[in-house]
C-alpha cells in the first residue's frame, strides 16, 4: 500500500509505503518523490531507516534531492507513525 504525504508546487508528489520487512525481519518504509514530466516522471526513492536512495531517475537537481533528504530525515518518525496507522487521515 502507498499513502500520499504532500504535494509540492512544482507537482512533485510525496508518497510513502506501508511498513515492510526484509528477510532478516528489519522493518523499512520507502518514501518516493515523483514529478510528472513530458516523458514520464522524475523520481527519487529513499528507504527508511537507512535514508539511502534506492531509486533515482530523471532530472531532480542535487539541491532538490538534498531538500528531499531533509524532509525524509526530519519526518522519519511521522512516516513510520502514519504507516502503522494506515496513512494520513484527512477531514
C-alpha positions as CSV (number, residue, x, y, z in Angstrom):
1,X,0.0,0.0,0.0
2,X,1.1,3.6,-0.7
3,X,-0.1,6.7,1.1
4,X,0.1,10.3,-0.1
5,X,2.0,12.7,2.2
6,X,2.3,16.0,0.4
7,X,2.4,17.7,-3.0
8,X,4.9,20.4,-3.9
9,X,4.0,23.5,-6.0
10,X,6.1,22.0,-8.9
11,X,3.8,18.9,-9.0
12,X,6.2,16.7,-7.0
13,X,4.1,14.2,-5.1
14,X,5.5,12.7,-1.9
15,X,4.2,9.2,-1.1
16,X,5.3,6.6,1.5
17,X,4.8,2.8,1.6
18,X,3.3,0.7,4.3
19,X,5.8,-0.9,6.7
20,X,7.6,-3.8,5.0
21,X,10.0,-6.4,6.4
22,X,13.3,-7.6,5.0
23,X,14.3,-11.2,5.1
24,X,16.2,-10.5,8.4
25,X,13.0,-9.1,9.9
26,X,14.1,-5.5,9.8
27,X,11.2,-3.1,9.2
28,X,11.5,-0.4,6.4
29,X,9.5,2.2,4.6
30,X,10.0,3.7,1.1
31,X,9.4,7.4,0.6
32,X,9.1,8.5,-3.0
33,X,9.3,11.9,-4.6
34,X,7.8,11.9,-8.1
35,X,7.2,14.8,-10.5
36,X,5.4,14.3,-13.9
37,X,7.3,15.3,-17.0
38,X,6.7,15.1,-20.7
39,X,8.4,11.7,-20.9
40,X,7.2,10.1,-17.6
41,X,8.4,11.1,-14.1
42,X,11.4,12.4,-12.2
43,X,11.8,10.0,-9.3
44,X,13.8,9.7,-6.1
45,X,13.0,6.9,-3.6
46,X,14.5,6.8,-0.1
47,X,14.4,3.8,2.2
48,X,14.0,4.4,5.9
49,X,15.5,3.9,8.4
50,X,18.8,3.9,6.4
51,X,17.9,7.1,4.4
52,X,19.6,5.6,1.4
53,X,18.4,6.4,-2.1
54,X,17.3,3.1,-3.6
55,X,16.0,4.5,-6.9
56,X,16.7,7.7,-8.8
57,X,15.6,8.6,-12.3
58,X,15.0,11.9,-14.1
59,X,16.2,15.4,-13.7
60,X,15.9,16.4,-10.0
61,X,18.8,18.7,-9.1
62,X,21.3,18.0,-6.3
63,X,19.7,20.9,-4.3
64,X,16.2,19.3,-4.7
65,X,17.5,15.9,-3.6
66,X,19.2,17.4,-0.6
67,X,15.8,19.1,0.4
68,X,14.0,15.8,-0.1
69,X,16.7,14.1,2.2
70,X,16.0,16.7,4.9
71,X,12.2,16.0,4.6
72,X,12.8,12.3,5.0
73,X,15.3,12.7,7.9
74,X,13.1,15.2,9.8
75,X,9.9,13.3,9.2
76,X,11.1,9.7,9.6
77,X,9.1,9.3,12.8
78,X,6.0,10.6,11.1
79,X,6.4,8.3,8.1
80,X,6.6,5.3,10.5
81,X,3.7,6.5,12.6
82,X,1.4,7.1,9.7
83,X,2.4,3.9,8.0
84,X,1.3,2.0,11.2
85,X,-2.0,3.9,11.2
86,X,-2.8,3.3,7.6
87,X,-1.9,6.7,6.2
88,X,-2.9,10.2,7.0
89,X,-6.5,10.9,7.9
90,X,-7.9,13.9,6.2
91,X,-11.2,15.5,7.3
